[in-house]
Amino acid sequence: MLRGGGDSVAAVEAAVRVLEDNELFNAGRGAVFTEDAGHELDASIMRGSDLAAGAVAGVRSVRNPVSAARLVMEKTKHVMLAGEGADDFAARNGLPTVTQDYYWTQRRWDELVKAKESTKGPKAEKTTKGGKGTGAAAEEITGTVGAVAVDRGGDLAAATSTGGMTNKMAGRVGDSPVVGAGTYAKNGTVAASATGHGEVFIRGAATAALSHLIEFGGRDVASAAYEVVVGRLPRLGGTGGVIALDHEGTFAAPHSSEGMVYGYLTEDGDIVTRLFPDESSSDG
């Protein structure tokens, strides 16, 4: 997309669509189940040149939520649409729709069964890793997908998409569709997409804080991303990671979770992947 002269918004949408169509990830086809055995998907996209953004939350019939988010950004005066209204908007604008069984996978079903079984008996108080017990079981899945890009014009963009947490309450919305929490892009600072404990990333305004550290604190992208993800968010009770890119192409991917799978494409066409926890999480 970028080699052909496409802009960064088109590039991040295209990348996230590929991941949404791959059942190995917790987005689109491979989304996790809610507590009522349904699927509710969230996504957002942001353009760094003018801070335009679009998001959808709790959609149940959109094949590619990231494309619905882009439509919200480009065809409405709003930033976020939710639930049935978002589904209807996407369908009216020609996006492919699916039934709930499209998202079904055996692996995610088994995860739901396991999560519900963990609520039985005297040890049911434990909830998500890194958080305090709340009496409701929800397995955190850091299989959220995202993409960040800078194009030939120096414009940044970011996009994020997720199915949320296994066994989450119906109607729960995490950080992925929230601008400044799960997604942020601003020319001159950073394009960032986050994954992890959504409630903590919202409370910590994770991706906006990262941008502010660069803009107002004079930090570089690597140190700013590390401070937010490793220094600040764990103190709020959650872990996760972020992929972050500045307008010069400097990339960082710190994580406080056990590991984070990511990859990037350089200007020279080299493809680099990081698959294991002990591999480097910051690259120039």
Secondary structure, DSSP 8 states (H G I E B T S, - for coil): -TTTT--HHHHHHHHHHHHHT-TTSSSGGG---BTTS---EEEEEEETTTTEEEEEEEESSBS-HHHHHHHHHHHSS-SEEEHHHHHHHHHHTT--B--GGGG--HHHHHHHHHHHHTTSSTTTT--STTS---SS--B-----EEEEEE-TT--EEEEEEE---BTB-TT---STTSBTTTEEEETTTEEEEEEE-HHHHHHTTHHHHHHHHHHHH---HHHHHHIIIIIIGGGGT--EEEEEE-TT--EE--BSSS---EEEE-TT--EEEE-STTS--EE-
